[in-house]
Amino acid sequence: MRITKVDYIIVGQGLAGSWLAIEMARRGIPYVVINEDKAATSSKKAAGIYNPITGRKMVKTWRADLLFPKLEHQYRELEETTGSNFLHPIPIYRPFRTIEDQNDWDGKLADESHKKFVNSIYTKPKGLSNVRDDLGGIMINQSGYVDIPVMLEAVQNYLVNKGHYNSEVFDYERMEIDTDFVTYNNYRAKRVIFCEGSLSDNPFWDLPFKPVRGEIIDIVCDLKSDCIINQGVFMIPKGDRFTVGSTYDHQNLTFEPQEVGIKSLEERLRKLYSGKYEIIDKRAGVRPATHDRKPYIGIHQKFKTLGIFNGFGTKGVSLTPHFAKHFVDVLQGKSEIDEEVNVQRVI
Ligand SMILES: Cc1cc2nc3c(=O)[nH]c(=O)nc-3n(C[C@H](O)[C@H](O)[C@H](O)COP(=O)(O)OP(=O)(O)OC[C@H]3O[C@@H](n4cnc5c(N)ncnc54)[C@H](O)[C@@H]3O)c2cc1C
C-alpha cells in the first residue's frame, strides 16, 4: 500500500474542521480531512447567528472585542476562496423587557467598548407589525447569520477538488499511534486532530462536555423585517419565511425535534409576535457545549500526536475562525496556547 504523508489528519468537517482545514490550506500545511457526511450534525442544524451582545442581561459576549471586528471579513474571505455566498450580515433588534433595561443601555452607551456594537436605541416601538416592543429596543450591529449548510458544502467541494477530503467514518481502532507519527489506513500524519462535535464516542478523550439539545422551526407569516428580532426567541427573516429558535435542554440528547421543545418555542414566540403563523419545518440538534462554556483545544496529555478542536457550544460561528488560526499558530510553534481554551485545564 502506498503511504501518503501529511502533517495533519483532521477528523470531522463541521464548522470546526472546516475552519481548521482552510487555515492549514492557506498556510500550505499538508492535511487531509476524514468526515462522515451525515445530516445529524450540530453545524447542519444550527441557526448560524453571530451576535456580540447576548444573554438575558444583554452583555458583551466572551471575547467580543477580539472576535467581532474581524469576523465578517473572515467569512467574506472564505466566500471568495470557495466561490460561494453564505454570510448574511443583518442587525439584531432586541426589544427591551423593562424600563431598567432601557436605562441600563443609556448608561452602557457612554462606554465606547459597548457603543461600537450598537446601531441605535429605540425608546418607542419600532413599528414591526404584531411584534411586542412597547418599550422600544436596541439595534445591535456587527451581527447576522451564516447559512452553515451552504458554507459546509462549499468547503467540502473545495477540499474534494484539492483531493484532501475522504467521506468515511474514522475508525479509532485502525489508528497506529507512534511517538512521532500516527498511521491511519494509507496515511502517515504527524498528528490527528479531532473535530467531531457533540456526542462523539472517541475513546481518547474523556472530557466534561455538557451537550445541549435545541429545536428550531421555520414559519411563514405576514411580518416583514429587515433585522433579526430577538427577545426570548430569535426570528431570522429569510425571504418568504422566518427561522425561529431556539431551545436549550440537557436531557434527551437527540437530533429529533421534541414536542416539549416545540411547545416551549411557540410559547416564547407568542410573547414576542402576536400575528398568525404557520410552521413549515421543525428540526433539532445537539450543541457541543462544555462545563465552562469555553472550547476544548489542544494536545492530548499522553499521546502527543493527538489533538482536539471541539466544544464550541452555542457560538461555533463566532469562535471557530479565530481559534482555528490560533490553534494552527500553536501547532506551528508560533504562539503559546490560550489557557482559557486549553484542553489541559480539564485533563
Ligand atoms: C439548534 C442549534 C442552534 C444553534 N445555533 C447557533 C447559532 O445561532 N450560532 C452559533 O454560532 N452556533 C449555533 N449552534 C452551535 C453550532 O452549531 C456549533 O457550535 C457548531 O456547529 C459545532 O461545530 P463542530 O464542527 O464542532 O461540530 P459538528 O457540526 O457536529 O461537526 C462534526 C463533524 O464531525 C463528523 N464526525 C464526528 N465523528 C466522526 C468520526 N468518527 N469519523 C468521521 N467524521 C466524524 C460529523 O459527521 C460532523 O460532520 C447551534 C446548534 C444547535 C444544535
The ligand as a Tripos MOL2 file, in Angstrom:
@<TRIPOS>MOLECULE
LIG
   53    58     1     0     0
SMALL
NO_CHARGES

@<TRIPOS>ATOM
      1 C1        -30.3220   24.0520   17.4360 C.3       1 LIG1
      2 C2        -28.9530   24.6750   17.3630 C.ar      1 LIG1
      3 C3        -28.8350   26.0220   17.1410 C.ar      1 LIG1
      4 C4        -27.5690   26.6100   17.0660 C.ar      1 LIG1
      5 N1        -27.4910   27.9260   16.7840 N.ar      1 LIG1
      6 C5        -26.2720   28.5040   16.6900 C.ar      1 LIG1
      7 C6        -26.1530   29.8660   16.3420 C.ar      1 LIG1
      8 O1        -27.1460   30.5490   16.0780 O.2       1 LIG1
      9 N2        -24.9080   30.4130   16.2850 N.ar      1 LIG1
     10 C7        -23.7790   29.6780   16.5450 C.ar      1 LIG1
     11 O2        -22.6780   30.2300   16.4840 O.2       1 LIG1
     12 N3        -23.8750   28.3700   16.8710 N.ar      1 LIG1
     13 C8        -25.0770   27.7700   16.9530 C.ar      1 LIG1
     14 N4        -25.1710   26.4550   17.2660 N.ar      1 LIG1
     15 C9        -23.9390   25.7510   17.6680 C.3       1 LIG1
     16 C10       -23.0760   25.3500   16.4860 C.3       1 LIG1
     17 O3        -23.8690   24.6120   15.6280 O.3       1 LIG1
     18 C11       -21.8750   24.5440   16.9900 C.3       1 LIG1
     19 O4        -21.0730   25.3090   17.8300 O.3       1 LIG1
     20 C12       -21.0220   24.0630   15.8060 C.3       1 LIG1
     21 O5        -21.8070   23.6440   14.7530 O.3       1 LIG1
     22 C13       -20.1030   22.9500   16.2120 C.3       1 LIG1
     23 O6        -19.3890   22.5430   15.0780 O.3       1 LIG1
     24 P1        -18.4290   21.2900   15.1110 P.3       1 LIG1
     25 O7        -17.6830   21.2800   13.8420 O.co2     1 LIG1
     26 O8        -17.6500   21.2790   16.3800 O.co2     1 LIG1
     27 O9        -19.4090   20.0310   15.2150 O.3       1 LIG1
     28 P2        -20.3590   19.3620   14.1060 P.3       1 LIG1
     29 O10       -21.0620   20.3550   13.3230 O.co2     1 LIG1
     30 O11       -21.2030   18.3540   14.8240 O.co2     1 LIG1
     31 O12       -19.3820   18.6180   13.1240 O.3       1 LIG1
     32 C14       -18.6960   17.4370   13.4680 C.3       1 LIG1
     33 C15       -18.3920   16.6700   12.1850 C.3       1 LIG1
     34 O13       -17.5600   15.5680   12.5100 O.3       1 LIG1
     35 C16       -18.0650   14.3970   11.9050 C.3       1 LIG1
     36 N5        -17.6130   13.2440   12.7070 N.ar      1 LIG1
     37 C17       -17.8210   13.0140   14.0170 C.ar      1 LIG1
     38 N6        -17.2130   11.8720   14.3920 N.ar      1 LIG1
     39 C18       -16.6150   11.3720   13.2760 C.ar      1 LIG1
     40 C19       -15.8320   10.2040   13.0010 C.ar      1 LIG1
     41 N7        -15.5130    9.3150   13.9560 N.pl3     1 LIG1
     42 N8        -15.4050    9.9940   11.7450 N.ar      1 LIG1
     43 C20       -15.6920   10.9010   10.7560 C.ar      1 LIG1
     44 N9        -16.4100   12.0090   10.9630 N.ar      1 LIG1
     45 C21       -16.8720   12.2450   12.2090 C.ar      1 LIG1
     46 C22       -19.5760   14.5950   11.9100 C.3       1 LIG1
     47 O14       -20.2280   13.7570   10.9780 O.3       1 LIG1
     48 C23       -19.6470   16.0850   11.5400 C.3       1 LIG1
     49 O15       -19.6190   16.2680   10.1480 O.3       1 LIG1
     50 C24       -26.4100   25.8180   17.2850 C.ar      1 LIG1
     51 C25       -26.5340   24.4560   17.4670 C.ar      1 LIG1
     52 C26       -27.7920   23.8780   17.5100 C.ar      1 LIG1
     53 C27       -27.8940   22.4080   17.6940 C.3       1 LIG1
@<TRIPOS>BOND
     1     1     2 1
     2     2     3 ar
     3     2    52 ar
     4     3     4 ar
     5     4     5 ar
     6     4    50 ar
     7     5     6 ar
     8     6     7 ar
     9     6    13 1
    10     7     8 2
    11     7     9 ar
    12     9    10 ar
    13    10    11 2
    14    10    12 ar
    15    12    13 ar
    16    13    14 ar
    17    14    15 1
    18    14    50 ar
    19    15    16 1
    20    16    17 1
    21    16    18 1
    22    18    19 1
    23    18    20 1
    24    20    21 1
    25    20    22 1
    26    22    23 1
    27    23    24 1
    28    24    25 2
    29    24    26 1
    30    24    27 1
    31    27    28 1
    32    28    29 2
    33    28    30 1
    34    28    31 1
    35    31    32 1
    36    32    33 1
    37    33    34 1
    38    33    48 1
    39    34    35 1
    40    35    36 1
    41    35    46 1
    42    36    37 ar
    43    36    45 ar
    44    37    38 ar
    45    38    39 ar
    46    39    40 ar
    47    39    45 ar
    48    40    41 1
    49    40    42 ar
    50    42    43 ar
    51    43    44 ar
    52    44    45 ar
    53    46    47 1
    54    46    48 1
    55    48    49 1
    56    50    51 ar
    57    51    52 ar
    58    52    53 1
@<TRIPOS>SUBSTRUCTURE
     1 LIG1         1 GROUP 0 **** ****
